[in-house]
Amino acid sequence: MNTKLLDILNACFDALGEDQISSLDDGHPEYANVNNIISRERKRLLGKGWYFNKQKRTFFPNVQGKILLPDNILDIEPVRETVGIYSDLGGTLYNNEDDTNIFEEQVELYVVLDYPELNIPFLALDYLSSICQVEAMRRADITGMPLESKLRAMEFAGRKLLEQDLRSKDLNMNNTAMRRQLGTRTVHGAPIHRYKNSKYRG
């Protein structure tokens, strides 16, 4: 059983004032709605590309000249040495600039991967749970102090994840030039520091 998904579901149910469940088969009346929120927000969060789900990979064409892509790719980004704009077209790599999905050589790309809750590290899972709780409360028109408390928790969880992401990329936060690049953005209604002109700002 996906206990991490169960934990997020129960956190959302608790935020909504609903009874918690002991298994994913309990038939809770709000299960479908909350599970849809979790699925959507998981892909939104992971789609930003973090230290644990963004990887550099080399893809090779098959005998037909096509490059087949894994099913769990959320986004594709060229590495510095790779020229071109690429996209996922029905599970195959597509070169938008040359208007073709036929390749003669290997292509090196960054891929952003979708992971199930079981494979998401704790800090990202904690942030995902906070996001889902806030979204569930907003959909239920829950406002005031309960929502504000969840928003603060979400902001804190987001900062922790960003700090870990920066540490994992060996960025020196004490570097003056790096500090000048720091900007402030809003993630799901909560302020969080991000880098300007980078994927953190998107």
ZICOR-V343084 format. One line per field, one symbol per residue. ss: DSSP state (~ for helix, > for strand, _ for the rest). phi: phi as a letter, one per 40 degrees, with the letter a starting at -180 (. if undefined). burial: 1 if it has 24 or more other C-alpha atoms within 12 Angstrom, else 0. A space follows every 50 residues. Layout:
ss: ???
phi: ???
burial: ???
//
This chain:
ss: __~~~~~~~~~~~~~_______________~~~~~~~~~~~~~~~~____ ___>>>>>>________>____>>>>>>_______>>>>__>>>>____> ______>>>>>>>___~~~__~~~~~~~~~~~~~~~~~~_____~~~~~~ ~~~~~~~~~~~~~~~~~~_______~~~~~~>>>>>>__>>>>>>_____ __
phi: .cccccccdcccccccgcccbbacbcgcccdcccccccccccccccccgb dcbbbcbbbbccccgcbcbcccccabbccdccchbbacbfgbcbccccfa bbbbbcbbacbbbcbcdcbccdcccccdccdcccccccccgcbgddcccc ccccccccccccdccccccfccccccccccccbbbbbfgbcacbccfacc cc
burial: 00011111111111110001100000000110011011101111111111 11110000100000011110001111110000000111000111100000 11100011111111101001001111111111111111000000001001 11111111101110100000000000000000000011010111100001 00
//
